[in-house]
Amino acid sequence: MGVSTSAPDRGVAVVTVDFPPVNALPVQGWYDLADAVRAAGRDPDVRCVVLTAEGRGFNAGVDIKEMQRDTAAGGHRALIDANRGCAEAFAAVYECEVPVVAAVHGFCLGGGIGLVGNADAIVASDDATFGLPELDRGALGAATHLARLVPQHLMRALYYTSRTATARELHAHGSVWQVVPRDELADVAQELAREIARKDGYLLRLAKAAINGIDPVDVRRSYRFEQGFTFEANLSGVADRVRDTFGTENEEVRA
């Protein structure tokens, strides 16, 4: 359980997340993920990173129960740390020195959108769904990253309704590179990574820096702006009120 890194092919590092039962990451998990991605990107022998997950789904966001325990004790430490941890993990993917391919299966929710929205390419299984159920969880955030996956008005509708989009829908919008059967996901994602890794490593790093440099949105600053409203929701008490209903109404994917 946790975050691990492997090297199945020359020039390719695979960072795997495994936090049963639904990959809802605790605070330390976000920092561990950030460290693993940054370390892989710094490795001079790595030219592409694949970000993947074990279990029922790719990512179900933050560990809401960890946050509820902290709130019950009268503090906001878990909230602050979770927000910082998410910001670091998202930034690690975006700022990774080499391209990052996200291999997504099952549900990709909340913080999962922050990860894949900052990836360079996405390969998804045909059962993958993407969404931000933040309003149902007493939270806000990652609209910055959802806006990198779908057009502006669709992003808003998905955000306000907490609905999800399928991998095929995202493929139609051009944000998912390829949709494949679940049992082919790892192979197809690694094949894309191998194709990228055949390029010159120094040139790939220059390309990544150049592309990030012309990005029209500063994703780190934009997400930090969103987080301010998350803190306001918590300080006002509305977040606790909404979160308290989450456990009884959302049994399938608990985060």
HELIX and SHEET records of a PDB file:
HELIX    1   1 VAL A   27  ARG A   42  1                                  16    
HELIX    2   2 ILE A   64  ALA A   72  1                                   9    
HELIX    3   3 ARG A   77  GLU A   95  1                                  19    
HELIX    4   4 GLY A  111  GLY A  117  1                                   7    
HELIX    5   5 GLU A  134  ASP A  136  5                                   3    
HELIX    6   6 ALA A  143  LEU A  146  1                                   4    
HELIX    7   7 GLN A  152  THR A  161  1                                  10    
HELIX    8   8 ALA A  167  ALA A  172  1                                   6    
HELIX    9   9 ARG A  182  GLU A  184  5                                   3    
HELIX   10  10 LEU A  185  ALA A  197  1                                  13    
HELIX   11  11 GLY A  201  GLY A  213  1                                  13    
HELIX   12  12 VAL A  219  SER A  236  1                                  18    
HELIX   13  13 VAL A  238  GLU A  249  1                                  12    
SHEET    1   A 6 GLY A   2  ASP A   9  0                                        
SHEET    2   A 6 VAL A  12  ASP A  18 -1                                        
SHEET    3   A 6 CYS A  48  ALA A  53  1                                        
SHEET    4   A 6 VAL A 100  VAL A 104  1                                        
SHEET    5   A 6 ALA A 121  SER A 125  1                                        
SHEET    6   A 6 GLN A 178  VAL A 180  1                                        
SHEET    1   B 3 PHE A 107  LEU A 109  0                                        
SHEET    2   B 3 THR A 129  GLY A 131  1                                        
SHEET    3   B 3 THR A 164  THR A 166 -1                                        
END                                                                             
